Amino acid sequence: MKINHPSRDFVSTWRENAERLTREGLYDPADEHDACGVGLVASIDGKPRRAVVEAGIEALKAVWHRGAVDADGKTGDGAGIHLQIPQGFFREHVARTGHQPDDQKLAVGMVFLPRTDFGAQERCRVLVEREILNFGYTIYGWRQVPVNTEIVGEKANLTRPEIEQVMIANSQGATNAQFETDLYIIRRRIEKAAEEESIQDFYICSLSCRSVIYKGMFLAEQLSTFYPDLMDERFSSNFVIFHQRYSTNTFPTWRLAQPFLIRPTTAKSTP
């Protein structure tokens, strides 16, 4: 494929490339139709930067038109970002709770809990803690994620979950790769246990020592206002995957907002 040169016209170059791909059976203009708005911002040298997070947030705002908006003007198909865990930010929070973080990477689980059923909330926390402890890891505690509920629409607010983060210590001294693998298994066991107990409105957005997902059933432009964490200067990352959902054959919900656990997708299956 030809690479755009500064001296060449972008449109004519795109047309030439499209014609070539069409001739070779690699592109069909009929496939061009409405879809989600997805993008990636990355640090070329791999170093975490605040500027990467800010660019990702601004880029997400630029694809707001890829999702639908409810009649209330505030409820959307859903939007979110996937970024590195700002270890310093969470270490400071852990220290304020009276714990002394070790030198290992800590893990963070972003969890949606039933907001109005306090009994179910507690059952969910017990399930999460049980599986983590069964794997031999230590829990620093839970953190209630600060949110600005005034900016979301009425429909989104009615179904809004309780949003909390569980912080986990790598008390076994496992490698980052092994820790991440264990966290995947832990998450799957938690989800299976919750399903067996028929707990509704429970969802793990992410559970990792590498990255965290902030998302919700709001407009793209509302992400950083709803989650003040993202405006903190300590939130830096070497990548940001952003996603504005375009809901076609499924109704918008908080859990179906994207990115998903592994990658963003335009598929409409349950994550």
C-alpha positions, 0 to 999 in steps of 0.5 A: 500500500502507498504511504502518503507523502507530504507533497501528495494530495491525501484524497487522491492517494486514498482513492488510488489505494482503495482502487488497488485494494478493491482490484485485489479483493481486499476492500469492498466499498459496500462494507462501509457503514455505521460503526463504533468510534475506536482509536489508540493513542500510544507513546512511541518510546513506551514511557507513561505520560500524562499527555497520552491520557489527555490526548486519548480523552480529547480523541474520544470526544472527537468521535462522539458522533459515532454513538447515539444520544437519547432524547434526554440529551445525556444518555448515550450508547456508552463510552470509555477508555483503557489505560495503564494503571497509574501505580503511584496514584493507587499506592498513595491511596493505599498508604492513606488507608494505613497499609504499606505497599510493597515493591511489587506492582499492585493490581486494581479491579474495576467493579460494577456492583448492584447499587440499590441492593446492599445485600447483593453488594456485600455478597459480591464483595465476599465473592471477589475477596474469597477468590483473591484470598484463595489464590494466596494474594492479599487485599489492600482494600476497596475504594469507592470511585468518585463519580459526578452523577449530575452529568449523566442522563435520567435513564443512565442514572436509573440503571447506574451501578455502584462503582468500586475498585479493589486493590490487590497486593502481589504478596506471592512475589509472582512475576508480572506475567504470572500475576496477570494470569492468576488475575484472569483465572480469579476473575473467571472464578468470580464471574462463575460464582456470581452466575451460580448465585444468580446475582444481577447487575454485577460486572467486572470491567477489568482486573489486572496489574497492568491496566484499568478500564473506565467506562459508562453509559454516557456521552463521550464528552462526559467521561472525564467529568463523570470520572474525576480520577481521569483529570488527576495529573498522576494518571499517566499511561503509555497507551490509551484505547478509547471507544465510543459505542454504536449500539445496533442490535442490543440496547445500551447498558452500563456493562455493554459500554466499551472497551471490554476486558480484552479489546474493544470491538464493534461486535454486539455480543455480551462481553 
